[in-house]
């Protein structure tokens, strides 16, 4: 993300307020058990529009479309994939109508429900196609911004970001962690935010899973290592089953007070609510925001550059003498060269563990295989080595595969004063936040 992109799309020096939950409100308005919230867009559009309006009346600066589960894969679980056009176009139009140019609208993008390869059954390319379809429908309906939410797999998150950007949409994105503070795919808060920096989103952070008090330390960790504008959308505390109902532990005021602490400690640029919240929570949070002087607080993180692989980050100092690294020449998907000795992937990963290597410096100039094979090579390498990679090479097609499928935020080692135009295009398209050295 360019330094001023956020300020251009979100002008004015103030903290932006997102809306809150949608599903539970729709259930109160007649959504039947076992049916997805998106069906109400088709069956009761006035109710969906009414909820948008209530959030605006409560003080929201940004409302989200009722399209969280509106991708083809998610809709297919309910036999609704043939309604994808109507669900997303009408969902967008309802939110835009309610907003009436007074507040911003973000298209809600949720996960497909599939774990991505190599850990799951859905390929990244397939996921990109699924999200592209949904994004293009919303773009055609007049949308400018999407909010990618509740992602516990960074590869799926990346697929969604790439799809949205290919539709020329602005992007904010949040991951969801487990109780241990990591995503299902093993990413820490630092790795999450470094990945989002690499992808060049407008703003990034965390949503769902837990309440404000549980997410506060995780977002605070992010704030200490990034200058990327942060987003936080907690649940209304932890869910509890009472009889046949799921209720959340925090009242509107308790939620807002805990959000005050997040605002003061982590300095987010956008705050809102997720599961269990409603316009009353938004109203309480609006009062808290308006009572805090000098918002938004400036972020102090990002003094040192963060780079990351899929599961481990490194504070890059700019000096190779201060880091433990290995120089590796990649020949193909199976063999590499290390210190003039041919080595396979298994041997490399064992050596990396033994030597406690921080960064692998990958040279693609000796690549002999088809450029399309880089995808499998990078995915397999990152399966075993979770730290950051540095890459160099002169073949744009090979490097395109690296930047498209790499998880995290890498280094690119330029060999000339200027990066070749075709390689710069690869970086800008797939990982614009790549650190150049």
Secondary structure, 3 states (H helix, E strand, C coil): CCCCHHHHHCCCCCCEEECCCCHHHHHHCCCCCCCCCCHHHHHCHHHHHHHHHHHHHCCCCEEECCCCCCCHHHHHCCCCHHHHHHHHHHHHHHHHHHHCCCCEEEEEECCCCCCECCCCCECHHHHHHHHHHHHHHHHHCCCCEEEEEEECCHHHHHHHHHHHHHCCCEEEEEECCCCCCCCCCCCCHHHHHHHHHHHCCCEEEEECCCCHHHHHHHHHHHHCCCCCCEEEEECCCCEEEECCEEEECCCHHHHHHHHHHHHHHHCCCEEEECCCCCHHHHHHHHHHHHHCCCCCCCCCCCCCEEEECCCCEEEECCCHHHCCEEEEEECCCCEEEECCEEEEHHHHHHHHHHHCCCEEEEECCCCCCCHHHHHHHHHHHHHHCCCCEEEECCCHHHHHHHHHHCCCECEECCCCCCCCHHHHHHHHHHCCCCEEC
